[in-house]
Amino acid sequence: MSTLASSTTLRRADGTAPRILVVDDEQMLTDLLSMALRMEGWDVKAAGSGFQALQVARDFEPDAMVLDIMMPDLDGMSVLQRLRHSGNEVPVLFLTAKDAVGDRVAGLTAGGDDYVTKPFSLEEVVARLRALMRRAGTARANEAEPILRVGDLSLNEDSHEVIRSDEEIELTATEFELLRFLMRNQRRVVSKAQILDRVWNYDFGGRSSVVELYISYLRKKIDQGREPLIHTVRGVGYMIKAPQ
């Protein structure tokens, strides 16, 4: 697992811990997620159904929500629609089935902010929630600038500044997201499918050539004339790592 440089404690504007609502009808899963999120120092409540989630959301006023799409009484899409209709703009991280591409697209279109697929790592859920709360402005890290580092390369997630060897590098929005994904997973091989899924947020239907194209763009800006950080693992994918 990778370790994020910005993994310091998040706090709300009033200095209290962020409030997270976890919604899933699988008790074991909600218990596991709740335990992991409490270890971050966050205030966590759980709901086992869609209708219960709406009630808890009204009373608890969470800063972010982890919401399963498939629930027996009121599914995650319906929960989200009712929240948005009532004016509640809480950032929502959907939990989706591994191959349910349609659910992911529909969830994002309906107003969801991000998603993770089952099975997922607890570290990934924590990282996604941190990013959601930062973007929404509901919680901030103690430090002024959350920075990811790989060797002499640094990426500032707030200001979007990318610097290597004291030289600032201009990236497009897509190049930045691709680099951020690689850096969050440094020394871990990520496949083209994972990159498409995470950076572009939906399945390109096999157009993996777009990943190769953007990797080449990044290499020209990040690695050209320097010791390479971005590596191809043949038949598997790509990895970013500092020189030995």
N, C-alpha and C positions, 0 to 999 in steps of 0.2 A: 504494500500500500504506500501511496505517496503521502508526504506530509506538506501541508500548505504553510507558506510563510506567514499567512494572515490568520493563523489559528488562535489568536488571542481572544479574550472574553468580549462578547458583544453585550451592549447595554442599550436600553431605550433612552430617549431624551431625558427622562426624569431620573435616570440612573438605576432603574430597576431591571430585572432580568427580562429578556424577551419572552413573550407568551406564545406557545405553540400548541395547536390542537391537532391531534392525531386521530384520523377516522378510518376504521377498518373493522369489518365484522369478524375477523380472525383474532380472537383474544390473545393468542400467543404472540402474534405479530405486533399488536398494539403495545403489549407489555415490553417486548424487546425494543421497539422504537422509543417508547417513553423512557426506558432506562438509559438508552444511549443519549438521548437529548437532555435528560437531567444531568448526565455526567458533564455536559457542556455548561452547566450552570443555568439552564433555562427552566422556566416555569411551564410545566406540561400538563395538559388534560387530554383525556381520551374519550372517544365516542364509538359505540359499536354499531350504529345504524345512521342512516341519512337523516331521519327525523330528529334523532338525538343530537346529531352534529349541528343542526340549525339552532336548536335550543341552547346548547353549550356555547356556540359562536355568539349568540346574542348576549349571554350573561358574562362570558369570559373575555370577549373582545380580543381575540388572538392577533399577534403580529404576523403570523404565517400559519398555514394549514397544510398538513399532509393528508391527502384525500384519495381513498381507493375508488376507482371507477366502478367496479363490479360489487354492488351490495344488493341484498335481497329486497329491502323495502323501498328505498329511494336511492337510485344510483348516484354516483359522483357527479355526473353531468347535471342532473336535476338539482342536486344540492348547490352546485355552483351557480346555476341559473337563478335560483331563488335568492341566493346571497347577493348576486349582482343586481337583481331586480329591486332588492330592498336598499340598495345603495352601499352595500358592504364590499369594499375593494381589497379585502385581505389577500395577500399573495398566496397562491395555491400551487402546491407541488403535487401532481397527480401520481398515483401508483397504477401502472398498467401491466397487462399480461405481456409476456415476452415478445410475442409476434403480432400484437394487436396494433399495427401501424395506423389503421383507421381510427382507433380510439385516441391515439396520441394526437393526430391531426385535428380530430373533432374537439378534443379537450383544449388544445391551444386556441383553436378558432372560437370556442365558446367563452374564452376569457381566462383560461388557465395560464399560469406563468411558466411552468416547466413540468417535466415528468421524469420519473425513473421507472425502469422496467424490472419486474420480478423475474428471477431473484436479484437482489441488489445488495451492495455493501452498505453497512451503516455509515461508513466514512463518506460515501457518495451522497447519502441523504443529508448529512450534516453540512457538507460543502455546498450543496444546492440551496439549502435553507439559508445559509449565511449569505450567499449571493443574492437570493431573493429579497432578504430583509435589507441588505445594503442598497440594492437598486430602488426599493420602495421607500427608503429613508426611515423605516420604522425602527432600525437598530444600527448602531455604529460600533466599530472596533475601537479599542482604547487608543491604538496608534493612529496617527493622521493618515498614513499611506500604506494600505495593504500591498505588499510587494512579493511577487514570485521571483525566484532566482535559480538560474542554472549556469554554473560557472561565472563568466563575466557578463552574462546576459541578465537583465532585470526587466520585469513587466509590472507596471503599476495598474492595478485593477480599477482604481478610481479615476485617475487622470488619463489613463490609456497611453501613458508614455512608455516607450520601449527603448532601452539603452544597452548598447554593447561596447565595452572598452571605452566608456565615456563619450561615445558617439550616439546621438539620438537617431532612431530609425523610424521613418514614416511608414505606417501600414494602413491598408484599407480596413474597413470594419470586419470583413470576412477573414482577412489575413490575421487580424488581431485575435479573433475568436479561435481560429485554428491554432495559433501559437499558444494562447492561454490553455487550450485543452491539452496540448502536448506538454506544457510546463507543469500543469496540475498532475500529470501522470508521468513525470520524469523518471527515467530508467525503467519504464513499463512500456511494452510494445502495445500499440493500439492499431486495430485493423482499419482498413478503408471503410468498412461497414459501420464501425463504431464512430469514425470521424464524420461520415455522412449523417448519421443519426443524431450526433450531439451538436455539430457545428451548424448544420442546415436544418435541423429539427424535424426532418421527415425523410422517407425513403426515396432516393432518386431513381429507383427502378433499375439498378445495375449500372448507372453512369458513374462508375468509380473513377473514370478518367478525370473528373473534376477535382478529385482529391490529389491525383498526381500533378495536375496543373498548379494547384495552389501550394502544394509542397515545393514545387520548383520556384514559384514566386518567392516563398519564404526563404528558401536557400540562397537566392540571389541577394536578398536584402540582409539576411542574418549571417550567412556563412561565407559569402564570396570574399576571397582574400584573407580569410581567417581560418583557424582550426575549426573543422565542422562540429556542430552540435547536433544537427538533425541527421539521423541515420536510417537507412532502409534495411529492414530485416526481410530478406527475400521470401516471398510466399506467405508472409505473415502480416506485415504492416510497417509502421514507423515508430521511432523512439527518439526522444531528445535526452541527451546526457552530457555532463561536463567531461572534458578531456581528463584522462587518468593522470 
